[in-house]
Amino acid sequence: MELAILFGGASFEHEISIVSAITLKEKMRSYDLKFVFCDQDHRFYLIDGNHMQAKTFASGAYKKMPRLSLDISSFVQKKRFGTQTYTFTILNLIHGADGEDGTISSMLDFYKISYIGPRTAASVLSYDKRYTKWLAESLGIKAVEYEIVYKDTVHKIKMALPFIVKPSCLGSSIGVSVVRQESEIDYALDVAFEFDESVIIEPFLEGVKEYNLAGYAAGENMVYSMIEEPQKDDFLDFDKKYLDFSRSSIVSAADLDEEVVKRFEHVFERIYRNRFEGALIRCDFFMIEGEIYLNEINPIPGSMANYLFTDFESCIQELMSHLPSKQMPTVDYKYIHSIHAAKGK
């Protein structure tokens, strides 16, 4: 079965998606990959692998490549004489809006196209940080305290300084600020509200260890990556995250006892099961006084967190072999036929 990477989208993280796609092209050399680019106007293009370079998109050269449209179970390219149909499995690599908010998953489900990535309900729970907090609470998983502030309302923040201001529905540190003084609050809120209608306020936890764990379900079995302890100063801004998404070298595992690793994996499985099947996700955790706290769920990690797995290509193959199927109703018009039959008596 052919695999096509879908990337781009109408998102503030559009360029990061391009970086992720280029990285996976190099990482997945054993695959005969296809590349489907979604531009900011939701037009689809079939990109030749030889043109998978940043300048192809920055220059607009992609517009000279074949346009694609959607049909049941396939993408279609119109040609001078007839059409060409592509029936590949999609790897959803659109970060942020479109890819992670449920738009793309709904579209692919609607057209009955097989895909790797979060389904619609899972996307909703992980894309919006407010819903992620509520999910953690419902599962009995610890999360740091937070406040929600909405645009065009009076801002009465009770959180003690210093704290972090985050747009509710953005990743890659876009619109994120660390506020250390009261004089910085209004500016930080203005920046965040440039990107979203609501923001999350969280305490800025200095010196707290952060751990990242990725994984996926292969039938009844959970497959986990190694656990990474990111080494970072303060917090990763957009530029650092941009570079982070191009990573392809395997990282070193965090120095953790096996018992602690199992605890992280147990929390991860509780988050994943019955929600994220069909997707490879990454969860970012804090360890505070020996307790595990969920920070964020990344439903489509940068470059699919390939750097956390020793054999990423095998992971994708295994994931493709265990994609969930959506039950579709059979429409047979029995009810309408029965009414017409009754009238004809």
C-alpha positions as CSV (number, residue, x, y, z in Angstrom):
1,M,0.0,0.0,0.0
2,E,1.4,3.4,-1.0
3,L,1.9,6.1,1.6
4,A,1.5,9.8,0.9
5,I,2.5,12.5,3.3
6,L,-0.1,15.3,3.5
7,F,1.4,18.6,4.7
8,G,1.0,22.4,4.7
9,G,-2.5,23.6,5.5
10,A,-4.0,26.9,6.5
11,S,-2.2,27.1,9.8
12,F,0.2,29.4,11.7
13,E,2.4,26.2,11.7
14,H,2.3,25.8,7.9
15,E,6.1,26.2,7.5
16,I,6.8,23.8,10.3
17,S,4.7,21.2,8.5
18,I,6.9,21.7,5.4
19,V,10.0,21.2,7.5
20,S,8.5,18.0,9.0
21,A,7.7,16.6,5.6
22,I,11.2,17.3,4.2
23,T,12.7,15.6,7.3
24,L,10.5,12.5,6.9
25,K,11.4,12.2,3.3
26,E,15.0,11.8,4.3
27,K,14.1,9.6,7.3
28,M,11.9,7.1,5.4
29,R,14.1,6.3,2.4
30,S,12.8,2.7,2.2
31,Y,9.3,3.9,1.4
32,D,8.1,5.0,-2.1
33,L,6.6,8.1,-0.6
34,K,4.2,10.5,-2.4
35,F,3.8,14.1,-1.2
36,V,0.5,16.0,-1.2
37,F,0.8,19.7,-0.3
38,C,-2.2,21.6,0.9
39,D,-1.8,25.3,0.4
40,Q,-3.4,28.1,2.5
41,D,-6.4,28.1,0.3
42,H,-7.0,24.4,0.7
43,R,-5.8,23.5,-2.8
44,F,-4.0,20.1,-3.1
45,Y,-0.9,19.6,-5.2
46,L,1.1,16.4,-5.9
47,I,4.7,17.3,-5.2
48,D,7.5,15.4,-7.0
49,G,10.0,14.1,-4.4
50,N,12.9,15.7,-6.1
51,H,11.2,19.1,-5.5
52,M,10.7,18.5,-1.7
53,Q,12.7,21.6,-0.8
54,A,11.7,24.6,1.2
55,K,12.2,27.0,-1.8
56,T,9.6,25.0,-3.8
57,F,6.9,26.4,-1.5
58,A,8.4,29.8,-0.6
59,S,8.8,30.7,-4.3
60,G,5.3,29.4,-5.3
61,A,6.9,26.8,-7.7
62,Y,4.5,24.2,-6.3
63,K,1.7,25.9,-8.3
64,K,3.1,24.4,-11.5
65,M,2.7,20.9,-10.2
66,P,-0.3,18.7,-10.7
67,R,-3.5,19.8,-8.9
68,L,-5.4,17.1,-7.0
69,S,-9.1,16.8,-6.1
70,L,-10.9,14.3,-3.8
71,D,-13.1,11.4,-4.7
72,I,-14.3,8.4,-2.8
73,S,-11.2,6.5,-1.4
74,S,-8.8,8.5,-3.6
75,F,-7.2,11.7,-4.8
76,V,-7.7,12.4,-8.5
77,Q,-5.5,14.3,-11.0
78,K,-7.2,15.6,-14.1
79,K,-5.3,15.1,-17.3
80,R,-5.8,16.2,-20.9
81,F,-7.3,12.8,-21.7
82,G,-9.1,11.4,-18.6
83,T,-7.9,11.3,-15.0
84,Q,-5.4,9.5,-12.9
85,T,-6.5,8.1,-9.5
86,Y,-4.2,7.8,-6.5
87,T,-5.4,5.4,-3.8
88,F,-2.7,5.7,-1.1
89,T,-2.8,5.8,2.7
90,I,-2.3,9.4,4.0
91,L,0.1,10.3,6.7
92,N,-1.4,13.5,8.2
93,L,1.5,15.8,8.9
94,I,-0.3,19.1,9.0
95,H,0.5,20.8,12.3
96,G,-1.9,23.1,14.0
97,A,-5.2,24.2,12.4
98,D,-6.6,21.8,9.7
99,G,-4.4,18.9,10.6
100,E,-4.8,18.8,14.4
101,D,-8.2,20.4,14.9
102,G,-10.2,17.6,13.3
103,T,-10.7,19.3,9.9
104,I,-8.5,17.0,7.8
105,S,-9.5,13.8,9.7
106,S,-13.2,14.7,9.0
107,M,-12.4,15.2,5.4
108,L,-10.5,12.0,5.0
109,D,-13.3,10.0,6.9
110,F,-15.9,11.6,4.6
111,Y,-14.1,10.5,1.5
112,K,-13.2,7.0,3.0
113,I,-9.5,7.6,2.7
114,S,-7.2,5.5,4.9
115,Y,-4.9,7.7,7.1
116,I,-2.4,7.7,9.9
117,G,-3.3,10.5,12.4
118,P,-5.7,11.4,15.1
119,R,-9.4,11.0,14.5
120,T,-11.8,13.9,14.9
121,A,-12.7,13.4,18.6
122,A,-9.1,12.9,19.6
123,S,-8.1,16.0,17.6
124,V,-10.6,18.1,19.5
125,L,-9.4,16.9,22.9
126,S,-5.7,17.5,22.1
127,Y,-5.8,20.6,19.9
128,D,-7.4,22.9,22.4
129,K,-5.4,23.1,25.6
130,R,-8.6,23.8,27.6
131,Y,-10.1,20.4,26.6
132,T,-6.8,18.7,27.3
133,K,-7.0,20.0,30.9
134,W,-10.5,18.7,31.2
135,L,-9.5,15.3,29.7
136,A,-6.7,15.0,32.3
137,E,-9.1,15.9,35.1
138,S,-11.6,13.3,33.9
139,L,-8.9,10.6,33.8
140,G,-7.6,11.5,37.2
141,I,-4.2,12.5,35.7
142,K,-2.5,15.5,37.3
143,A,-2.0,18.7,35.4
144,V,-0.6,22.0,36.5
145,E,-3.1,24.6,37.7
146,Y,-4.4,27.0,35.1
147,E,-6.7,29.9,34.3
148,I,-8.6,30.7,31.1
149,V,-8.8,34.2,29.8
150,Y,-11.0,35.2,26.9
151,K,-10.6,38.0,24.4
152,D,-12.7,41.2,24.8
153,T,-13.4,40.5,28.5
154,V,-12.0,42.0,31.7
155,H,-8.8,40.3,32.5
156,K,-8.7,39.4,36.2
157,I,-5.7,37.0,36.5
158,K,-5.3,35.4,40.0
159,M,-2.2,33.4,39.1
160,A,0.9,34.5,41.0
161,L,3.9,35.6,39.0
162,P,5.9,34.4,37.1
163,F,3.5,32.6,34.7
164,I,3.2,31.5,31.1
165,V,0.6,32.9,28.7
166,K,-0.3,30.5,25.8
167,P,-2.9,30.7,23.1
168,S,-5.4,27.8,23.7
169,C,-5.1,26.3,20.2
170,L,-1.5,26.7,19.0
171,G,1.7,24.8,19.3
172,S,5.4,25.4,18.5
173,S,5.5,28.2,21.2
174,I,3.7,30.6,18.8
175,G,2.2,33.5,20.8
176,V,3.7,32.2,24.1
177,S,5.2,34.5,26.7
178,V,6.8,34.2,30.1
179,V,5.5,37.0,32.3
180,R,7.7,37.9,35.3
181,Q,6.4,41.4,36.1
182,E,3.0,42.8,36.2
183,S,3.9,45.4,33.6
184,E,4.4,42.6,31.1
185,I,0.9,41.1,31.4
186,D,-1.0,43.3,28.9
187,Y,1.6,42.9,26.2
188,A,1.7,39.1,26.7
189,L,-2.1,38.9,26.4
190,D,-2.1,41.1,23.3
191,V,0.4,38.8,21.6
192,A,-1.5,35.7,22.5
193,F,-4.8,37.2,21.4
194,E,-3.3,37.9,18.0
195,F,-3.6,34.1,17.5
196,D,-6.6,32.9,19.5
197,E,-9.8,34.0,21.2
198,S,-8.8,32.4,24.5
199,V,-5.5,31.9,26.3
200,I,-4.3,29.6,29.0
201,I,-2.4,31.0,32.0
202,E,-0.1,28.5,33.8
203,P,2.6,29.0,36.5
204,F,6.1,29.2,35.1
205,L,7.8,26.2,36.8
206,E,11.5,26.9,37.0
207,G,13.8,23.9,37.5
208,V,11.1,21.3,37.0
209,K,12.1,18.4,34.9
210,E,10.2,17.7,31.6
211,Y,9.9,14.4,29.9
212,N,8.6,13.5,26.4
213,L,7.2,10.1,25.5
214,A,5.7,9.1,22.1
215,G,3.8,5.9,21.2
216,Y,1.0,4.3,19.4
217,A,-1.2,1.2,19.5
218,A,-0.6,-1.8,17.4
219,G,-3.8,-3.8,18.1
220,E,-3.8,-4.8,21.7
221,N,-0.2,-3.8,22.2
222,M,1.1,-0.4,23.0
223,V,4.5,0.6,21.4
224,Y,6.5,3.2,23.3
225,S,9.5,5.3,22.3
226,M,12.3,6.0,24.6
227,I,11.7,8.8,27.1
228,E,13.5,12.1,26.3
229,E,14.4,14.7,28.8
230,P,14.6,17.9,26.7
231,Q,17.6,20.1,27.6
232,K,16.4,23.7,27.3
233,D,17.0,27.1,28.6
234,D,13.8,28.8,30.0
235,F,11.4,27.6,27.3
236,L,11.7,26.9,23.6
237,D,10.7,29.9,21.4
238,F,9.4,29.5,17.9
239,D,12.8,29.6,16.3
240,K,14.1,26.8,18.5
241,K,11.0,24.8,17.9
242,Y,11.4,25.3,14.2
243,L,14.8,23.7,14.3
244,D,13.6,21.1,16.7
245,F,11.1,19.9,14.1
246,S,13.9,19.1,11.7
247,R,15.5,16.6,14.0
248,S,16.2,13.1,12.7
249,S,19.1,11.9,14.8
250,I,18.0,9.5,17.6
251,V,18.3,11.1,21.0
252,S,19.6,9.6,24.2
253,A,17.1,8.1,26.6
254,A,16.5,9.9,29.9
255,D,18.2,8.5,32.9
256,L,15.2,7.0,34.7
257,D,14.6,4.0,36.8
258,E,12.5,1.2,35.1
259,E,9.8,1.7,37.7
260,V,9.5,5.4,36.7
261,V,9.5,4.6,33.0
262,K,6.6,2.2,33.6
263,R,4.7,4.9,35.4
264,F,5.1,7.2,32.5
265,E,3.9,4.5,30.1
266,H,0.9,3.7,32.2
267,V,-0.2,7.4,32.2
268,F,0.4,7.6,28.4
269,E,-1.8,4.5,27.8
270,R,-4.6,5.9,29.8
271,I,-4.5,9.0,27.7
272,Y,-4.2,7.1,24.4
273,R,-6.6,4.2,24.7
274,N,-10.0,4.5,23.0
275,R,-9.1,8.0,21.8
276,F,-6.0,8.1,19.7
277,E,-6.0,4.7,17.8
278,G,-4.5,5.2,14.4
279,A,-2.1,8.0,15.5
280,L,1.4,8.2,16.7
281,I,1.3,10.9,19.4
282,R,3.7,12.4,21.9
283,C,2.9,13.4,25.4
284,D,4.9,16.0,27.3
285,F,5.1,15.6,31.0
286,F,6.4,17.3,34.1
287,M,7.8,15.5,37.1
288,I,7.0,17.5,40.2
289,E,8.1,16.1,43.6
290,G,7.9,12.6,42.3
291,E,4.5,13.0,40.7
292,I,3.7,12.9,37.0
293,Y,1.9,15.9,35.5
294,L,0.5,16.1,31.9
295,N,1.7,19.2,30.2
296,E,0.5,18.8,26.6
297,I,-0.6,16.2,24.1
298,N,1.0,16.5,20.6
299,P,-1.4,14.6,18.3
300,I,0.9,15.1,15.3
301,P,4.4,15.6,16.8
302,G,7.1,17.5,14.8
303,S,8.6,15.1,12.2
304,M,6.4,12.5,14.0
305,A,8.9,12.3,16.8
306,N,11.1,10.0,14.7
307,Y,14.1,10.8,16.8
308,L,12.6,9.0,19.8
309,F,12.4,5.6,18.0
310,T,15.3,3.4,17.0
311,D,13.4,2.0,14.0
312,F,11.0,4.7,12.9
313,E,10.2,3.1,9.5
314,S,9.1,-0.1,11.1
315,C,6.9,1.8,13.5
316,I,5.0,3.5,10.5
317,Q,4.6,0.1,8.8
318,E,3.2,-1.4,12.0
319,L,0.9,1.6,12.5
320,M,-0.4,1.2,8.9
321,S,-1.2,-2.4,9.6
322,H,-3.4,-1.5,12.6
323,L,-5.4,1.5,11.4
324,P,-9.0,1.6,12.8
325,S,-11.9,1.2,10.4
326,K,-14.9,3.4,10.6
327,Q,-18.2,1.5,10.5
328,M,-20.4,2.8,7.7
329,P,-24.2,2.3,7.5
330,T,-25.7,0.5,4.6
331,V,-28.3,2.7,2.9
332,D,-30.9,0.5,1.2
333,Y,-34.0,2.7,1.2
334,K,-36.1,-0.1,2.8
335,Y,-38.3,2.4,4.7
336,I,-39.1,4.5,1.6
337,H,-39.7,1.4,-0.5
338,S,-42.1,0.0,2.2
339,I,-44.1,3.3,2.2
340,H,-44.4,3.2,-1.6
341,A,-45.4,-0.5,-1.5
342,A,-48.0,0.2,1.2
343,K,-49.5,3.1,-0.9
344,G,-49.7,0.8,-3.9
345,K,-51.9,-1.7,-2.2
